[in-house]
Amino acid sequence: MNFEDLKKFFFKKPKNALEGTDEAAPQEAPSTEAVIPEKLAEKCEKCGKIILSDEMRENCGVCPKCGYYKKLNARERIEICAEQFEELFGEETSENILDFPGYDEKLAALREKTGERDGAVCGRATIGGVECAVFSMDYRFMMGSMGHTVGEKITKTFEYATENRLPVVGFVLSGGARMQEGIVSLMQMAKTSAAVAKHSEAGLLYISVLTDPTTGGVSASFAFESDVIMAEKGALIGFAGPRVIEQTIRQKLPEGFQRAEFLQKKGFVDLIVERKEMKEKLASLLKIHCMEADA
């Protein structure tokens, strides 16, 4: 599509009698906003620039104008890094086990909107020619909050990896435990941690990739229990949020507190990796692990 065609798509105004229509259109103030056709272009959430969707996809969801990291859904993250992917445990579905008011309706609406049964996608994948188990959390499903189904799927992923002698790569994103499931949600911290420990005891590699945000019960369990902790640029990582901490201790926090770069300086994060380089870095680490395992 050339520049003139794009101009016709982006900027539209109502026709009037002087432009060849039979009836004059109602006089309205001209719109100053660009009309963005669906799937052709999108607006960066940070800088507000209009970016072609193809350009954004080629740049792995990073704004080419300002470098802002757009949130990716669970399957998009897997597609960026994996050559092959076979989904596992896709039949797992959340239930309103505590009869929380309105939870059934919320789950039904999210399933219809996202096409996912819950907030995590798990399976067996190939990254850089190395077979591994993968889980990826989805911001669209209650900001990746961990309910019993998310916990069960991630636990099963580690159990499957242990049984089949596979390394695990986890793309972590979560607002924390899912309040609609109460103590059942909090129990997932211990359950997933036990599965990670057994996987580690078997001498197998676990790489976590912390994305924006990684908070709450997830950060206090499997997110930080990996052998290698990677993070995306600028990701918010922590247990309680910065505002909660400031209100509790009544002190101003340092600039960039709980961002990936701050945590790397403090030794909590091993690597900060550009999204376009994520596949290459994961492949290198997986190959090194395979070489050591074969030695």
C-alpha positions as CSV (number, residue, x, y, z in Angstrom):
1,M,0.0,0.0,0.0
2,N,1.5,3.4,-1.0
3,F,1.5,6.6,0.9
4,E,-1.5,8.1,-0.9
5,D,-3.6,5.0,-0.1
6,L,-2.5,5.2,3.6
7,K,-3.6,8.9,3.6
8,K,-7.1,7.9,2.4
9,F,-7.3,5.3,5.2
10,F,-6.0,7.5,8.0
11,F,-7.7,10.8,7.3
12,K,-11.4,10.8,6.4
13,K,-13.9,13.6,6.5
14,P,-17.6,13.7,5.8
15,K,-18.6,14.7,2.3
16,N,-20.9,17.7,1.5
17,A,-22.8,19.0,-1.5
18,L,-19.8,20.6,-3.1
19,E,-18.0,17.2,-3.2
20,G,-20.7,15.6,-5.4
21,T,-23.3,14.3,-2.9
22,D,-27.0,15.1,-3.4
23,E,-27.6,16.3,0.1
24,A,-25.4,18.4,2.3
25,A,-24.0,16.7,5.3
26,P,-24.7,18.2,8.7
27,Q,-22.2,20.8,9.6
28,E,-19.9,19.5,12.3
29,A,-16.6,20.5,13.7
30,P,-13.8,18.7,11.8
31,S,-12.3,15.9,13.6
32,T,-8.6,16.2,14.5
33,E,-8.1,12.5,15.2
34,A,-6.9,10.0,12.6
35,V,-9.3,7.3,11.7
36,I,-7.3,4.0,12.2
37,P,-8.6,1.0,10.2
38,E,-8.8,-2.2,12.2
39,K,-5.7,-4.3,11.8
40,L,-3.9,-1.9,9.5
41,A,-2.4,0.3,12.1
42,E,-2.3,1.0,15.8
43,K,-1.5,3.8,18.2
44,C,1.4,3.4,20.6
45,E,0.2,3.6,24.2
46,K,3.2,5.7,25.3
47,C,4.1,8.1,22.5
48,G,0.8,8.2,20.7
49,K,2.3,7.7,17.3
50,I,0.5,5.8,14.6
51,I,2.4,2.6,13.7
52,L,1.5,0.2,10.9
53,S,0.5,-3.2,12.4
54,D,2.9,-5.0,10.0
55,E,5.8,-2.8,11.3
56,M,4.8,-3.4,14.9
57,R,4.7,-7.2,14.3
58,E,8.1,-7.2,12.6
59,N,9.5,-5.3,15.6
60,C,8.0,-8.0,18.0
61,G,5.5,-5.5,19.5
62,V,8.1,-2.8,20.3
63,C,7.3,0.7,19.2
64,P,9.9,1.7,16.5
65,K,9.4,5.4,17.5
66,C,9.9,5.4,21.3
67,G,10.9,1.8,22.1
68,Y,7.8,1.1,24.3
69,Y,7.1,-2.6,24.9
70,K,3.6,-3.4,24.0
71,K,2.0,-6.3,26.0
72,L,1.8,-9.5,24.1
73,N,-0.7,-12.3,24.7
74,A,0.5,-15.8,25.6
75,R,0.6,-17.2,22.1
76,E,2.3,-14.2,20.6
77,R,5.2,-14.7,23.0
78,I,5.5,-18.3,22.1
79,E,5.3,-17.6,18.4
80,I,8.2,-15.1,18.6
81,C,10.6,-17.6,20.2
82,A,9.5,-21.1,19.2
83,E,9.8,-22.8,15.8
84,Q,7.3,-25.5,16.8
85,F,4.7,-25.7,19.6
86,E,2.3,-28.4,20.7
87,E,-0.2,-27.3,23.3
88,L,-0.7,-29.4,26.4
89,F,-3.4,-29.3,29.2
90,G,-5.6,-27.1,27.0
91,E,-8.7,-28.7,28.4
92,E,-8.1,-27.2,31.9
93,T,-10.8,-24.7,32.8
94,S,-11.5,-22.4,35.7
95,E,-14.6,-22.9,37.9
96,N,-16.2,-20.7,40.5
97,I,-15.3,-23.0,43.3
98,L,-16.1,-20.4,46.1
99,D,-19.3,-19.2,44.4
100,F,-17.8,-15.7,44.2
101,P,-20.6,-13.3,43.0
102,G,-20.2,-12.4,39.3
103,Y,-17.2,-14.6,38.7
104,D,-18.9,-17.0,36.4
105,E,-20.1,-14.2,34.1
106,K,-16.6,-12.7,34.2
107,L,-15.0,-16.0,33.2
108,A,-17.5,-16.5,30.4
109,A,-16.9,-13.0,29.0
110,L,-13.1,-13.4,29.0
111,R,-13.2,-16.8,27.3
112,E,-15.3,-15.3,24.5
113,K,-13.2,-12.2,24.2
114,T,-9.7,-13.9,24.3
115,G,-10.4,-17.4,22.9
116,E,-8.5,-18.8,25.9
117,R,-9.9,-21.0,28.7
118,D,-7.7,-19.2,31.3
119,G,-4.6,-17.1,31.9
120,A,-1.8,-19.5,30.9
121,V,-0.9,-21.5,27.7
122,C,1.3,-24.5,28.2
123,G,2.9,-27.0,25.9
124,R,6.0,-28.6,24.3
125,A,8.1,-26.5,22.0
126,T,11.3,-26.3,20.0
127,I,13.5,-23.2,20.5
128,G,16.7,-23.0,18.5
129,G,16.3,-26.7,17.7
130,V,16.1,-27.7,21.4
131,E,13.0,-29.4,22.7
132,C,11.6,-27.9,25.9
133,A,8.4,-27.4,27.9
134,V,6.9,-23.9,27.8
135,F,4.3,-21.9,29.7
136,S,3.2,-18.4,28.8
137,M,0.8,-16.2,30.9
138,D,-1.8,-14.0,29.3
139,Y,-2.4,-10.4,30.4
140,R,-5.9,-10.4,28.7
141,F,-7.2,-12.9,31.2
142,M,-7.5,-11.0,34.4
143,M,-3.9,-9.7,34.0
144,G,-2.6,-13.2,34.2
145,S,-3.8,-13.6,37.8
146,M,-3.1,-17.0,39.3
147,G,-6.1,-19.1,40.1
148,H,-6.3,-22.8,40.6
149,T,-6.3,-23.6,36.9
150,V,-3.3,-21.4,36.1
151,G,-1.5,-23.1,39.0
152,E,-2.5,-26.6,37.9
153,K,-1.4,-26.0,34.3
154,I,2.0,-24.7,35.3
155,T,2.5,-27.5,37.9
156,K,1.6,-30.1,35.2
157,T,4.1,-28.4,32.8
158,F,6.9,-28.9,35.3
159,E,5.8,-32.5,36.0
160,Y,5.7,-33.3,32.3
161,A,9.1,-31.7,31.8
162,T,10.6,-33.7,34.7
163,E,9.1,-37.0,33.4
164,N,10.4,-36.3,29.9
165,R,13.7,-34.8,30.9
166,L,13.0,-31.4,29.3
167,P,14.1,-27.9,30.3
168,V,11.4,-25.4,31.0
169,V,11.0,-21.8,29.6
170,G,8.4,-19.7,31.4
171,F,7.1,-16.3,30.1
172,V,5.8,-14.8,33.4
173,L,3.2,-12.1,33.6
174,S,0.8,-11.6,36.5
175,G,-0.9,-9.2,38.8
176,G,-0.8,-11.8,41.5
177,A,-3.2,-14.2,43.1
178,R,-6.8,-14.3,41.9
179,M,-8.9,-12.8,44.7
180,Q,-12.1,-14.5,43.5
181,E,-10.5,-17.8,44.5
182,G,-9.3,-16.8,47.9
183,I,-7.0,-19.2,49.8
184,V,-7.3,-21.7,46.9
185,S,-5.4,-19.3,44.7
186,L,-2.7,-18.7,47.4
187,M,-2.2,-22.5,47.7
188,Q,-0.9,-22.5,44.1
189,M,2.3,-20.8,45.3
190,A,3.3,-23.9,47.3
191,K,2.0,-26.3,44.6
192,T,4.0,-24.8,41.7
193,S,7.1,-24.3,43.9
194,A,7.1,-28.0,44.8
195,A,6.9,-29.0,41.1
196,V,9.8,-26.5,40.3
197,A,11.9,-28.1,43.1
198,K,11.4,-31.6,41.8
199,H,12.3,-30.5,38.3
200,S,15.5,-28.8,39.7
201,E,16.4,-31.9,41.7
202,A,16.3,-33.9,38.5
203,G,19.1,-31.7,37.2
204,L,17.0,-29.9,34.6
205,L,17.1,-26.3,33.5
206,Y,14.4,-23.7,34.2
207,I,14.5,-20.2,32.6
208,S,12.0,-17.6,33.6
209,V,11.4,-14.5,31.5
210,L,9.8,-11.8,33.6
211,T,7.6,-9.4,31.7
212,D,5.5,-6.4,32.7
213,P,4.1,-6.8,35.3
214,T,5.4,-9.7,37.4
215,T,3.9,-9.1,40.9
216,G,2.2,-10.7,43.9
217,G,2.1,-14.4,44.6
218,V,3.7,-15.3,41.3
219,S,6.8,-13.3,42.0
220,A,6.9,-14.9,45.5
221,S,6.9,-18.4,43.9
222,F,7.9,-19.8,40.5
223,A,8.9,-16.5,38.9
224,F,12.1,-16.3,41.0
225,E,12.8,-20.0,41.4
226,S,14.5,-20.4,38.1
227,D,18.1,-21.2,37.3
228,V,18.3,-18.1,35.0
229,I,16.1,-15.1,35.6
230,M,15.7,-13.0,32.4
231,A,13.5,-9.9,32.1
232,E,12.2,-7.5,29.5
233,K,13.3,-3.9,29.4
234,G,11.4,-1.7,31.9
235,A,9.3,-4.6,33.3
236,L,7.6,-3.9,36.7
237,I,8.8,-6.7,39.0
238,G,8.0,-7.0,42.7
239,F,5.6,-8.3,45.3
240,A,3.6,-5.3,46.4
241,G,3.3,-2.3,44.0
242,P,5.3,0.9,44.5
243,R,2.3,2.9,45.5
244,V,1.3,0.4,48.2
245,I,4.9,0.4,49.6
246,E,5.1,4.2,49.6
247,Q,1.8,4.5,51.4
248,T,2.9,1.8,54.0
249,I,6.4,3.1,54.8
250,R,5.5,6.8,54.1
251,Q,8.7,7.3,52.1
252,K,9.5,8.2,48.5
253,L,11.0,5.2,46.7
254,P,14.1,5.6,44.5
255,E,13.7,6.4,40.8
256,G,12.9,3.3,38.7
257,F,12.2,1.2,41.8
258,Q,11.0,-2.3,41.0
259,R,11.8,-1.9,37.3
260,A,13.9,-4.6,35.6
261,E,17.0,-2.4,35.4
262,F,16.9,-1.6,39.2
263,L,16.5,-5.3,40.1
264,Q,19.4,-6.3,37.9
265,K,21.6,-3.8,39.8
266,K,20.5,-5.3,43.1
267,G,21.2,-8.9,41.8
268,F,17.6,-10.1,41.5
269,V,17.7,-10.4,37.7
270,D,20.4,-12.0,35.7
271,L,19.8,-10.7,32.2
272,I,17.7,-8.0,30.6
273,V,17.1,-9.0,27.0
274,E,15.7,-7.0,24.1
275,R,12.5,-8.7,22.8
276,K,13.9,-9.2,19.3
277,E,16.9,-11.0,20.8
278,M,14.9,-13.2,23.1
279,K,14.8,-16.3,20.9
280,E,18.5,-16.2,20.2
281,K,19.4,-15.8,23.9
282,L,17.0,-18.6,25.0
283,A,18.4,-20.9,22.3
284,S,22.0,-20.3,23.4
285,L,21.1,-21.1,27.1
286,L,19.2,-24.2,26.1
287,K,22.0,-25.5,23.9
288,I,24.6,-25.0,26.7
289,H,22.3,-26.9,29.0
290,C,22.0,-29.8,26.5
291,M,25.8,-29.9,26.1
292,E,26.3,-30.1,29.8
293,A,23.6,-32.8,30.2
294,D,25.2,-34.9,27.4
295,A,28.8,-34.5,28.9
